[in-house]
Amino acid sequence: MATQLRLTSDRHPTALTVHIAGDLDYSTCDELVDFVTGRLDTAPGVREVRLNFRGLTHIDSSGLTALLAVRRRTGAARALLRLDERSTELNRMLHLTNTLEHLTAPGDEAPGGDAGPR
């Protein structure tokens, strides 16, 4: 059974953290892109976007596509993207598709993002 996606955010002067909980898949991927885009549109001073995956329960290829779209949006906003507290499933997908380096800011190569593996 799919787990509903829940998105919340914390805003600091130049940073935005988006907390992702639930499934990031075909039925929910647009929610993430719209959520991040909306936050960036209303906060032009953001220079770093952190996606926190502590509550992620599942991700599929559509979720990965959403992450690539978020990367395009953050790049257009001239903000760095960081993927924090990545699950084993997410790390496996990023490595298999060779997208980790493209998606993340320098220094984000640790297996679990900035917060270490879980």
Backbone atoms as SQL, in Angstrom:
CREATE TABLE atoms (id INTEGER PRIMARY KEY, chain TEXT, resi INTEGER, resn TEXT, atom TEXT, x REAL, y REAL, z REAL);
INSERT INTO atoms VALUES
  (1, 'A', 1, 'MET', 'N', 0.831, -1.183, 0.000),
  (2, 'A', 1, 'MET', 'CA', 0.000, 0.000, 0.000),
  (3, 'A', 1, 'MET', 'C', 0.882, 1.255, 0.000),
  (4, 'A', 2, 'ALA', 'N', 0.564, 2.199, -0.859),
  (5, 'A', 2, 'ALA', 'CA', 1.334, 3.432, -0.970),
  (6, 'A', 2, 'ALA', 'C', 1.127, 4.311, 0.257),
  (7, 'A', 3, 'THR', 'N', 2.188, 5.005, 0.629),
  (8, 'A', 3, 'THR', 'CA', 2.128, 5.944, 1.738),
  (9, 'A', 3, 'THR', 'C', 2.034, 7.347, 1.157),
  (10, 'A', 4, 'GLN', 'N', 1.054, 8.097, 1.605),
  (11, 'A', 4, 'GLN', 'CA', 0.852, 9.460, 1.119),
  (12, 'A', 4, 'GLN', 'C', 2.112, 10.291, 1.328),
  (13, 'A', 5, 'LEU', 'N', 2.422, 11.151, 0.377),
  (14, 'A', 5, 'LEU', 'CA', 3.570, 12.043, 0.483),
  (15, 'A', 5, 'LEU', 'C', 3.206, 13.235, 1.364),
  (16, 'A', 6, 'ARG', 'N', 4.116, 13.556, 2.298),
  (17, 'A', 6, 'ARG', 'CA', 3.951, 14.725, 3.153),
  (18, 'A', 6, 'ARG', 'C', 5.201, 15.592, 2.999),
  (19, 'A', 7, 'LEU', 'N', 4.983, 16.857, 2.697),
  (20, 'A', 7, 'LEU', 'CA', 6.078, 17.799, 2.499),
  (21, 'A', 7, 'LEU', 'C', 5.930, 18.962, 3.460),
  (22, 'A', 8, 'THR', 'N', 6.995, 19.278, 4.145),
  (23, 'A', 8, 'THR', 'CA', 7.038, 20.459, 5.005),
  (24, 'A', 8, 'THR', 'C', 8.361, 21.156, 4.727),
  (25, 'A', 9, 'SER', 'N', 8.448, 22.415, 5.131),
  (26, 'A', 9, 'SER', 'CA', 9.698, 23.133, 4.882),
  (27, 'A', 9, 'SER', 'C', 10.038, 24.068, 6.020),
  (28, 'A', 10, 'ASP', 'N', 11.328, 24.335, 6.120),
  (29, 'A', 10, 'ASP', 'CA', 11.890, 25.324, 7.038),
  (30, 'A', 10, 'ASP', 'C', 12.671, 26.296, 6.178),
  (31, 'A', 11, 'ARG', 'N', 12.488, 27.575, 6.444),
  (32, 'A', 11, 'ARG', 'CA', 13.177, 28.609, 5.659),
  (33, 'A', 11, 'ARG', 'C', 14.077, 29.408, 6.574),
  (34, 'A', 12, 'HIS', 'N', 15.301, 29.570, 6.164),
  (35, 'A', 12, 'HIS', 'CA', 16.271, 30.423, 6.828),
  (36, 'A', 12, 'HIS', 'C', 16.653, 31.493, 5.817),
  (37, 'A', 13, 'PRO', 'N', 17.366, 32.526, 6.198),
  (38, 'A', 13, 'PRO', 'CA', 17.609, 33.631, 5.265),
  (39, 'A', 13, 'PRO', 'C', 18.061, 33.206, 3.864),
  (40, 'A', 14, 'THR', 'N', 19.014, 32.276, 3.769),
  (41, 'A', 14, 'THR', 'CA', 19.489, 31.885, 2.439),
  (42, 'A', 14, 'THR', 'C', 19.359, 30.389, 2.176),
  (43, 'A', 15, 'ALA', 'N', 18.641, 29.684, 3.042),
  (44, 'A', 15, 'ALA', 'CA', 18.513, 28.232, 2.893),
  (45, 'A', 15, 'ALA', 'C', 17.067, 27.786, 3.062),
  (46, 'A', 16, 'LEU', 'N', 16.724, 26.757, 2.330),
  (47, 'A', 16, 'LEU', 'CA', 15.405, 26.142, 2.403),
  (48, 'A', 16, 'LEU', 'C', 15.606, 24.655, 2.624),
  (49, 'A', 17, 'THR', 'N', 14.965, 24.102, 3.651),
  (50, 'A', 17, 'THR', 'CA', 14.993, 22.664, 3.883),
  (51, 'A', 17, 'THR', 'C', 13.595, 22.130, 3.654),
  (52, 'A', 18, 'VAL', 'N', 13.494, 21.114, 2.794),
  (53, 'A', 18, 'VAL', 'CA', 12.220, 20.455, 2.518),
  (54, 'A', 18, 'VAL', 'C', 12.300, 19.056, 3.107),
  (55, 'A', 19, 'HIS', 'N', 11.374, 18.744, 4.001),
  (56, 'A', 19, 'HIS', 'CA', 11.300, 17.434, 4.638),
  (57, 'A', 19, 'HIS', 'C', 10.322, 16.578, 3.847),
  (58, 'A', 20, 'ILE', 'N', 10.786, 15.418, 3.418),
  (59, 'A', 20, 'ILE', 'CA', 10.006, 14.525, 2.573),
  (60, 'A', 20, 'ILE', 'C', 9.668, 13.275, 3.368),
  (61, 'A', 21, 'ALA', 'N', 8.384, 12.970, 3.467),
  (62, 'A', 21, 'ALA', 'CA', 7.938, 11.773, 4.183),
  (63, 'A', 21, 'ALA', 'C', 6.910, 11.043, 3.330),
  (64, 'A', 22, 'GLY', 'N', 7.005, 9.720, 3.288),
  (65, 'A', 22, 'GLY', 'CA', 6.089, 8.914, 2.505),
  (66, 'A', 22, 'GLY', 'C', 6.727, 8.473, 1.208),
  (67, 'A', 23, 'ASP', 'N', 5.883, 8.118, 0.238),
  (68, 'A', 23, 'ASP', 'CA', 6.351, 7.597, -1.045),
  (69, 'A', 23, 'ASP', 'C', 6.514, 8.706, -2.076),
  (70, 'A', 24, 'LEU', 'N', 7.650, 8.710, -2.738),
  (71, 'A', 24, 'LEU', 'CA', 7.899, 9.629, -3.844),
  (72, 'A', 24, 'LEU', 'C', 7.877, 8.781, -5.112),
  (73, 'A', 25, 'ASP', 'N', 6.725, 8.790, -5.779),
  (74, 'A', 25, 'ASP', 'CA', 6.518, 7.910, -6.926),
  (75, 'A', 25, 'ASP', 'C', 5.677, 8.600, -7.989),
  (76, 'A', 26, 'TYR', 'N', 5.199, 7.819, -8.945),
  (77, 'A', 26, 'TYR', 'CA', 4.433, 8.358, -10.073),
  (78, 'A', 26, 'TYR', 'C', 3.258, 9.229, -9.624),
  (79, 'A', 27, 'SER', 'N', 2.579, 8.813, -8.580),
  (80, 'A', 27, 'SER', 'CA', 1.376, 9.546, -8.163),
  (81, 'A', 27, 'SER', 'C', 1.681, 10.784, -7.324),
  (82, 'A', 28, 'THR', 'N', 2.930, 10.941, -6.857),
  (83, 'A', 28, 'THR', 'CA', 3.244, 12.067, -5.968),
  (84, 'A', 28, 'THR', 'C', 4.394, 12.950, -6.448),
  (85, 'A', 29, 'CYS', 'N', 5.082, 12.552, -7.495),
  (86, 'A', 29, 'CYS', 'CA', 6.314, 13.261, -7.878),
  (87, 'A', 29, 'CYS', 'C', 6.074, 14.729, -8.232),
  (88, 'A', 30, 'ASP', 'N', 4.948, 15.034, -8.872),
  (89, 'A', 30, 'ASP', 'CA', 4.678, 16.429, -9.221),
  (90, 'A', 30, 'ASP', 'C', 4.501, 17.301, -7.985),
  (91, 'A', 31, 'GLU', 'N', 4.025, 16.708, -6.896),
  (92, 'A', 31, 'GLU', 'CA', 3.851, 17.467, -5.657),
  (93, 'A', 31, 'GLU', 'C', 5.184, 18.030, -5.174),
  (94, 'A', 32, 'LEU', 'N', 6.229, 17.208, -5.231),
  (95, 'A', 32, 'LEU', 'CA', 7.544, 17.672, -4.782),
  (96, 'A', 32, 'LEU', 'C', 8.049, 18.807, -5.657),
  (97, 'A', 33, 'VAL', 'N', 7.970, 18.640, -6.964),
  (98, 'A', 33, 'VAL', 'CA', 8.453, 19.673, -7.885),
  (99, 'A', 33, 'VAL', 'C', 7.683, 20.971, -7.672),
  (100, 'A', 34, 'ASP', 'N', 6.376, 20.885, -7.581),
  (101, 'A', 34, 'ASP', 'CA', 5.548, 22.078, -7.364),
  (102, 'A', 34, 'ASP', 'C', 5.849, 22.734, -6.020),
  (103, 'A', 35, 'PHE', 'N', 6.052, 21.926, -4.996),
  (104, 'A', 35, 'PHE', 'CA', 6.332, 22.436, -3.654),
  (105, 'A', 35, 'PHE', 'C', 7.639, 23.230, -3.647),
  (106, 'A', 36, 'VAL', 'N', 8.702, 22.628, -4.179),
  (107, 'A', 36, 'VAL', 'CA', 10.001, 23.305, -4.194),
  (108, 'A', 36, 'VAL', 'C', 9.947, 24.546, -5.083),
  (109, 'A', 37, 'THR', 'N', 9.339, 24.417, -6.251),
  (110, 'A', 37, 'THR', 'CA', 9.231, 25.560, -7.163),
  (111, 'A', 37, 'THR', 'C', 8.490, 26.715, -6.504),
  (112, 'A', 38, 'GLY', 'N', 7.396, 26.416, -5.835),
  (113, 'A', 38, 'GLY', 'CA', 6.625, 27.450, -5.154),
  (114, 'A', 38, 'GLY', 'C', 7.430, 28.149, -4.076),
  (115, 'A', 39, 'ARG', 'N', 8.210, 27.376, -3.318),
  (116, 'A', 39, 'ARG', 'CA', 9.030, 27.975, -2.266),
  (117, 'A', 39, 'ARG', 'C', 10.126, 28.848, -2.871),
  (118, 'A', 40, 'LEU', 'N', 10.741, 28.386, -3.947),
  (119, 'A', 40, 'LEU', 'CA', 11.791, 29.180, -4.587),
  (120, 'A', 40, 'LEU', 'C', 11.232, 30.461, -5.205),
  (121, 'A', 41, 'ASP', 'N', 10.038, 30.381, -5.753),
  (122, 'A', 41, 'ASP', 'CA', 9.418, 31.562, -6.366),
  (123, 'A', 41, 'ASP', 'C', 9.127, 32.650, -5.340),
  (124, 'A', 42, 'THR', 'N', 8.880, 32.265, -4.102),
  (125, 'A', 42, 'THR', 'CA', 8.536, 33.252, -3.072),
  (126, 'A', 42, 'THR', 'C', 9.731, 33.620, -2.185),
  (127, 'A', 43, 'ALA', 'N', 10.892, 33.034, -2.468),
  (128, 'A', 43, 'ALA', 'CA', 12.076, 33.301, -1.652),
  (129, 'A', 43, 'ALA', 'C', 13.300, 33.425, -2.549),
  (130, 'A', 44, 'PRO', 'N', 13.420, 34.529, -3.288),
  (131, 'A', 44, 'PRO', 'CA', 14.515, 34.657, -4.251),
  (132, 'A', 44, 'PRO', 'C', 15.912, 34.671, -3.646),
  (133, 'A', 45, 'GLY', 'N', 16.039, 34.855, -2.351),
  (134, 'A', 45, 'GLY', 'CA', 17.361, 34.894, -1.721),
  (135, 'A', 45, 'GLY', 'C', 17.923, 33.537, -1.353),
  (136, 'A', 46, 'VAL', 'N', 17.206, 32.463, -1.617),
  (137, 'A', 46, 'VAL', 'CA', 17.669, 31.126, -1.246),
  (138, 'A', 46, 'VAL', 'C', 18.866, 30.732, -2.110),
  (139, 'A', 47, 'ARG', 'N', 19.937, 30.310, -1.456),
  (140, 'A', 47, 'ARG', 'CA', 21.142, 29.886, -2.157),
  (141, 'A', 47, 'ARG', 'C', 21.454, 28.406, -1.921),
  (142, 'A', 48, 'GLU', 'N', 20.666, 27.761, -1.058),
  (143, 'A', 48, 'GLU', 'CA', 20.858, 26.338, -0.790),
  (144, 'A', 48, 'GLU', 'C', 19.500, 25.710, -0.509),
  (145, 'A', 49, 'VAL', 'N', 19.232, 24.608, -1.201),
  (146, 'A', 49, 'VAL', 'CA', 18.010, 23.839, -0.972),
  (147, 'A', 49, 'VAL', 'C', 18.433, 22.468, -0.479),
  (148, 'A', 50, 'ARG', 'N', 17.934, 22.095, 0.682),
  (149, 'A', 50, 'ARG', 'CA', 18.250, 20.798, 1.270),
  (150, 'A', 50, 'ARG', 'C', 16.977, 19.951, 1.261),
  (151, 'A', 51, 'LEU', 'N', 17.050, 18.808, 0.617),
  (152, 'A', 51, 'LEU', 'CA', 15.947, 17.851, 0.660),
  (153, 'A', 51, 'LEU', 'C', 16.303, 16.816, 1.715),
  (154, 'A', 52, 'ASN', 'N', 15.466, 16.711, 2.738),
  (155, 'A', 52, 'ASN', 'CA', 15.719, 15.777, 3.827),
  (156, 'A', 52, 'ASN', 'C', 14.813, 14.570, 3.648),
  (157, 'A', 53, 'PHE', 'N', 15.424, 13.406, 3.476),
  (158, 'A', 53, 'PHE', 'CA', 14.695, 12.184, 3.169),
  (159, 'A', 53, 'PHE', 'C', 14.483, 11.275, 4.371),
  (160, 'A', 54, 'ARG', 'N', 14.593, 11.799, 5.560),
  (161, 'A', 54, 'ARG', 'CA', 14.451, 10.965, 6.768),
  (162, 'A', 54, 'ARG', 'C', 13.150, 10.162, 6.755),
  (163, 'A', 55, 'GLY', 'N', 12.059, 10.746, 6.291),
  (164, 'A', 55, 'GLY', 'CA', 10.765, 10.069, 6.318),
  (165, 'A', 55, 'GLY', 'C', 10.384, 9.367, 5.027),
  (166, 'A', 56, 'LEU', 'N', 11.307, 9.300, 4.061),
  (167, 'A', 56, 'LEU', 'CA', 11.016, 8.653, 2.787),
  (168, 'A', 56, 'LEU', 'C', 10.810, 7.158, 2.994),
  (169, 'A', 57, 'THR', 'N', 9.699, 6.628, 2.479),
  (170, 'A', 57, 'THR', 'CA', 9.431, 5.199, 2.599),
  (171, 'A', 57, 'THR', 'C', 9.676, 4.445, 1.309),
  (172, 'A', 58, 'HIS', 'N', 9.601, 5.128, 0.169),
  (173, 'A', 58, 'HIS', 'CA', 9.813, 4.472, -1.124),
  (174, 'A', 58, 'HIS', 'C', 10.038, 5.542, -2.190),
  (175, 'A', 59, 'ILE', 'N', 10.874, 5.204, -3.166),
  (176, 'A', 59, 'ILE', 'CA', 11.072, 6.069, -4.323),
  (177, 'A', 59, 'ILE', 'C', 11.158, 5.183, -5.557),
  (178, 'A', 60, 'ASP', 'N', 10.538, 5.625, -6.652),
  (179, 'A', 60, 'ASP', 'CA', 10.638, 4.900, -7.920),
  (180, 'A', 60, 'ASP', 'C', 11.259, 5.816, -8.967),
  (181, 'A', 61, 'SER', 'N', 11.282, 5.373, -10.215),
  (182, 'A', 61, 'SER', 'CA', 11.922, 6.158, -11.275),
  (183, 'A', 61, 'SER', 'C', 11.248, 7.510, -11.481),
  (184, 'A', 62, 'SER', 'N', 9.954, 7.608, -11.225),
  (185, 'A', 62, 'SER', 'CA', 9.276, 8.904, -11.325),
  (186, 'A', 62, 'SER', 'C', 9.760, 9.850, -10.232),
  (187, 'A', 63, 'GLY', 'N', 10.048, 9.301, -9.074),
  (188, 'A', 63, 'GLY', 'CA', 10.615, 10.106, -8.001),
  (189, 'A', 63, 'GLY', 'C', 11.985, 10.635, -8.381),
  (190, 'A', 64, 'LEU', 'N', 12.781, 9.792, -9.032),
  (191, 'A', 64, 'LEU', 'CA', 14.089, 10.241, -9.513),
  (192, 'A', 64, 'LEU', 'C', 13.928, 11.352, -10.550),
  (193, 'A', 65, 'THR', 'N', 12.958, 11.203, -11.434),
  (194, 'A', 65, 'THR', 'CA', 12.675, 12.248, -12.423),
  (195, 'A', 65, 'THR', 'C', 12.314, 13.559, -11.724),
  (196, 'A', 66, 'ALA', 'N', 11.547, 13.460, -10.640),
  (197, 'A', 66, 'ALA', 'CA', 11.195, 14.653, -9.870),
  (198, 'A', 66, 'ALA', 'C', 12.442, 15.302, -9.269),
  (199, 'A', 67, 'LEU', 'N', 13.373, 14.497, -8.783),
  (200, 'A', 67, 'LEU', 'CA', 14.610, 15.048, -8.235),
  (201, 'A', 67, 'LEU', 'C', 15.415, 15.766, -9.312),
  (202, 'A', 68, 'LEU', 'N', 15.432, 15.209, -10.509),
  (203, 'A', 68, 'LEU', 'CA', 16.122, 15.875, -11.614),
  (204, 'A', 68, 'LEU', 'C', 15.449, 17.205, -11.960),
  (205, 'A', 69, 'ALA', 'N', 14.117, 17.246, -11.903),
  (206, 'A', 69, 'ALA', 'CA', 13.395, 18.499, -12.158),
  (207, 'A', 69, 'ALA', 'C', 13.688, 19.518, -11.059),
  (208, 'A', 70, 'VAL', 'N', 13.760, 19.059, -9.810),
  (209, 'A', 70, 'VAL', 'CA', 14.106, 19.960, -8.704),
  (210, 'A', 70, 'VAL', 'C', 15.511, 20.497, -8.912),
  (211, 'A', 71, 'ARG', 'N', 16.409, 19.655, -9.384),
  (212, 'A', 71, 'ARG', 'CA', 17.784, 20.108, -9.657),
  (213, 'A', 71, 'ARG', 'C', 17.796, 21.204, -10.722),
  (214, 'A', 72, 'ARG', 'N', 16.987, 21.052, -11.753),
  (215, 'A', 72, 'ARG', 'CA', 16.899, 22.101, -12.776),
  (216, 'A', 72, 'ARG', 'C', 16.372, 23.398, -12.166),
  (217, 'A', 73, 'ARG', 'N', 15.369, 23.296, -11.310),
  (218, 'A', 73, 'ARG', 'CA', 14.782, 24.489, -10.684),
  (219, 'A', 73, 'ARG', 'C', 15.782, 25.175, -9.755),
  (220, 'A', 74, 'THR', 'N', 16.500, 24.390, -8.957),
  (221, 'A', 74, 'THR', 'CA', 17.476, 25.001, -8.053),
  (222, 'A', 74, 'THR', 'C', 18.622, 25.622, -8.844),
  (223, 'A', 75, 'GLY', 'N', 19.039, 24.955, -9.911),
  (224, 'A', 75, 'GLY', 'CA', 20.090, 25.523, -10.759),
  (225, 'A', 75, 'GLY', 'C', 19.668, 26.845, -11.372),
  (226, 'A', 76, 'ALA', 'N', 18.431, 26.908, -11.845),
  (227, 'A', 76, 'ALA', 'CA', 17.916, 28.152, -12.428),
  (228, 'A', 76, 'ALA', 'C', 17.858, 29.262, -11.389),
  (229, 'A', 77, 'ALA', 'N', 17.641, 28.883, -10.127),
  (230, 'A', 77, 'ALA', 'CA', 17.579, 29.858, -9.037),
  (231, 'A', 77, 'ALA', 'C', 18.977, 30.152, -8.469),
  (232, 'A', 78, 'ARG', 'N', 19.993, 29.523, -9.048),
  (233, 'A', 78, 'ARG', 'CA', 21.378, 29.676, -8.595),
  (234, 'A', 78, 'ARG', 'C', 21.562, 29.226, -7.159),
  (235, 'A', 79, 'ALA', 'N', 20.878, 28.143, -6.807),
  (236, 'A', 79, 'ALA', 'CA', 20.969, 27.575, -5.461),
  (237, 'A', 79, 'ALA', 'C', 21.589, 26.178, -5.546),
  (238, 'A', 80, 'LEU', 'N', 22.355, 25.830, -4.537),
  (239, 'A', 80, 'LEU', 'CA', 22.919, 24.486, -4.435),
  (240, 'A', 80, 'LEU', 'C', 21.828, 23.528, -3.966),
  (241, 'A', 81, 'LEU', 'N', 21.911, 22.297, -4.395),
  (242, 'A', 81, 'LEU', 'CA', 20.979, 21.265, -3.942),
  (243, 'A', 81, 'LEU', 'C', 21.747, 20.247, -3.117),
  (244, 'A', 82, 'ARG', 'N', 21.191, 19.899, -1.974),
  (245, 'A', 82, 'ARG', 'CA', 21.773, 18.870, -1.109),
  (246, 'A', 82, 'ARG', 'C', 20.690, 17.841, -0.790),
  (247, 'A', 83, 'LEU', 'N', 21.096, 16.594, -0.739),
  (248, 'A', 83, 'LEU', 'CA', 20.186, 15.494, -0.427),
  (249, 'A', 83, 'LEU', 'C', 20.615, 14.902, 0.905),
  (250, 'A', 84, 'ASP', 'N', 19.874, 15.192, 1.956),
  (251, 'A', 84, 'ASP', 'CA', 20.237, 14.785, 3.308),
  (252, 'A', 84, 'ASP', 'C', 19.478, 13.540, 3.751),
  (253, 'A', 85, 'GLU', 'N', 20.139, 12.764, 4.604),
  (254, 'A', 85, 'GLU', 'CA', 19.555, 11.578, 5.233),
  (255, 'A', 85, 'GLU', 'C', 18.931, 10.635, 4.199),
  (256, 'A', 86, 'ARG', 'N', 19.726, 10.342, 3.190),
  (257, 'A', 86, 'ARG', 'CA', 19.266, 9.463, 2.117),
  (258, 'A', 86, 'ARG', 'C', 19.161, 8.028, 2.610),
  (259, 'A', 87, 'SER', 'N', 18.100, 7.361, 2.198),
  (260, 'A', 87, 'SER', 'CA', 17.908, 5.957, 2.544),
  (261, 'A', 87, 'SER', 'C', 18.805, 5.082, 1.678),
  (262, 'A', 88, 'THR', 'N', 18.950, 3.837, 2.064),
  (263, 'A', 88, 'THR', 'CA', 19.697, 2.871, 1.262),
  (264, 'A', 88, 'THR', 'C', 19.077, 2.743, -0.119),
  (265, 'A', 89, 'GLU', 'N', 17.746, 2.700, -0.187),
  (266, 'A', 89, 'GLU', 'CA', 17.045, 2.589, -1.470),
  (267, 'A', 89, 'GLU', 'C', 17.362, 3.771, -2.381),
  (268, 'A', 90, 'LEU', 'N', 17.318, 4.978, -1.836),
  (269, 'A', 90, 'LEU', 'CA', 17.614, 6.167, -2.630),
  (270, 'A', 90, 'LEU', 'C', 19.072, 6.157, -3.079),
  (271, 'A', 91, 'ASN', 'N', 19.986, 5.839, -2.177),
  (272, 'A', 91, 'ASN', 'CA', 21.399, 5.785, -2.551),
  (273, 'A', 91, 'ASN', 'C', 21.642, 4.771, -3.663),
  (274, 'A', 92, 'ARG', 'N', 21.021, 3.616, -3.556),
  (275, 'A', 92, 'ARG', 'CA', 21.183, 2.594, -4.586),
  (276, 'A', 92, 'ARG', 'C', 20.712, 3.121, -5.943),
  (277, 'A', 93, 'MET', 'N', 19.552, 3.775, -5.953),
  (278, 'A', 93, 'MET', 'CA', 19.024, 4.321, -7.204),
  (279, 'A', 93, 'MET', 'C', 19.960, 5.389, -7.775),
  (280, 'A', 94, 'LEU', 'N', 20.464, 6.259, -6.927),
  (281, 'A', 94, 'LEU', 'CA', 21.353, 7.324, -7.392),
  (282, 'A', 94, 'LEU', 'C', 22.647, 6.767, -7.965),
  (283, 'A', 95, 'HIS', 'N', 23.157, 5.720, -7.347),
  (284, 'A', 95, 'HIS', 'CA', 24.394, 5.131, -7.854),
  (285, 'A', 95, 'HIS', 'C', 24.155, 4.321, -9.121),
  (286, 'A', 96, 'LEU', 'N', 23.078, 3.556, -9.177),
  (287, 'A', 96, 'LEU', 'CA', 22.777, 2.759, -10.375),
  (288, 'A', 96, 'LEU', 'C', 22.533, 3.634, -11.600),
  (289, 'A', 97, 'THR', 'N', 21.937, 4.791, -11.384),
  (290, 'A', 97, 'THR', 'CA', 21.630, 5.690, -12.496),
  (291, 'A', 97, 'THR', 'C', 22.723, 6.731, -12.721),
  (292, 'A', 98, 'ASN', 'N', 23.741, 6.695, -11.870),
  (293, 'A', 98, 'ASN', 'CA', 24.869, 7.614, -11.990),
  (294, 'A', 98, 'ASN', 'C', 24.416, 9.078, -11.940),
  (295, 'A', 99, 'THR', 'N', 23.465, 9.376, -11.072),
  (296, 'A', 99, 'THR', 'CA', 22.924, 10.730, -10.983),
  (297, 'A', 99, 'THR', 'C', 23.303, 11.460, -9.687),
  (298, 'A', 100, 'LEU', 'N', 23.940, 10.789, -8.763),
  (299, 'A', 100, 'LEU', 'CA', 24.265, 11.423, -7.483),
  (300, 'A', 100, 'LEU', 'C', 25.084, 12.691, -7.683),
  (301, 'A', 101, 'GLU', 'N', 26.149, 12.595, -8.452),
  (302, 'A', 101, 'GLU', 'CA', 27.025, 13.756, -8.649),
  (303, 'A', 101, 'GLU', 'C', 26.289, 14.900, -9.352),
  (304, 'A', 102, 'HIS', 'N', 25.443, 14.562, -10.309),
  (305, 'A', 102, 'HIS', 'CA', 24.686, 15.595, -11.024),
  (306, 'A', 102, 'HIS', 'C', 23.691, 16.296, -10.105),
  (307, 'A', 103, 'LEU', 'N', 23.060, 15.535, -9.222),
  (308, 'A', 103, 'LEU', 'CA', 22.009, 16.099, -8.378),
  (309, 'A', 103, 'LEU', 'C', 22.526, 16.917, -7.208),
  (310, 'A', 104, 'THR', 'N', 23.679, 16.597, -6.709),
  (311, 'A', 104, 'THR', 'CA', 24.098, 17.181, -5.440),
  (312, 'A', 104, 'THR', 'C', 25.223, 18.182, -5.568),
  (313, 'A', 105, 'ALA', 'N', 25.300, 19.011, -4.556),
  (314, 'A', 105, 'ALA', 'CA', 26.373, 19.997, -4.462),
  (315, 'A', 105, 'ALA', 'C', 27.665, 19.298, -4.056),
  (316, 'A', 106, 'PRO', 'N', 28.803, 19.888, -4.354),
  (317, 'A', 106, 'PRO', 'CA', 30.082, 19.301, -3.922),
  (318, 'A', 106, 'PRO', 'C', 30.081, 19.053, -2.419),
  (319, 'A', 107, 'GLY', 'N', 30.668, 17.929, -2.018),
  (320, 'A', 107, 'GLY', 'CA', 30.726, 17.597, -0.605),
  (321, 'A', 107, 'GLY', 'C', 29.548, 16.772, -0.137),
  (322, 'A', 108, 'ASP', 'N', 28.654, 16.411, -1.028),
  (323, 'A', 108, 'ASP', 'CA', 27.459, 15.661, -0.655),
  (324, 'A', 108, 'ASP', 'C', 27.571, 14.193, -1.051),
  (325, 'A', 109, 'GLU', 'N', 28.786, 13.700, -1.234),
  (326, 'A', 109, 'GLU', 'CA', 28.981, 12.356, -1.759),
  (327, 'A', 109, 'GLU', 'C', 28.889, 11.270, -0.701),
  (328, 'A', 110, 'ALA', 'N', 28.865, 11.628, 0.578),
  (329, 'A', 110, 'ALA', 'CA', 28.781, 10.612, 1.634),
  (330, 'A', 110, 'ALA', 'C', 27.541, 9.770, 1.436),
  (331, 'A', 111, 'PRO', 'N', 27.588, 8.493, 1.799),
  (332, 'A', 111, 'PRO', 'CA', 26.466, 7.596, 1.534),
  (333, 'A', 111, 'PRO', 'C', 25.111, 8.111, 2.009),
  (334, 'A', 112, 'GLY', 'N', 25.068, 8.821, 3.100),
  (335, 'A', 112, 'GLY', 'CA', 23.780, 9.295, 3.602),
  (336, 'A', 112, 'GLY', 'C', 23.612, 10.793, 3.501),
  (337, 'A', 113, 'GLY', 'N', 24.304, 11.436, 2.602),
  (338, 'A', 113, 'GLY', 'CA', 24.237, 12.894, 2.539),
  (339, 'A', 113, 'GLY', 'C', 24.999, 13.462, 3.716),
  (340, 'A', 114, 'ASP', 'N', 24.659, 14.643, 4.129),
  (341, 'A', 114, 'ASP', 'CA', 25.384, 15.317, 5.193),
  (342, 'A', 114, 'ASP', 'C', 25.186, 14.675, 6.556),
  (343, 'A', 115, 'ALA', 'N', 24.109, 13.922, 6.738),
  (344, 'A', 115, 'ALA', 'CA', 23.820, 13.382, 8.051),
  (345, 'A', 115, 'ALA', 'C', 24.288, 11.946, 8.220),
  (346, 'A', 116, 'GLY', 'N', 24.933, 11.370, 7.224),
  (347, 'A', 116, 'GLY', 'CA', 25.421, 10.001, 7.338),
  (348, 'A', 116, 'GLY', 'C', 24.355, 9.000, 6.949),
  (349, 'A', 117, 'PRO', 'N', 24.751, 7.727, 6.813),
  (350, 'A', 117, 'PRO', 'CA', 23.804, 6.704, 6.359),
  (351, 'A', 117, 'PRO', 'C', 22.784, 6.363, 7.422),
  (352, 'A', 118, 'ARG', 'N', 21.668, 5.807, 6.961),
  (353, 'A', 118, 'ARG', 'CA', 20.683, 5.307, 7.915),
  (354, 'A', 118, 'ARG', 'C', 20.259, 3.941, 7.511);
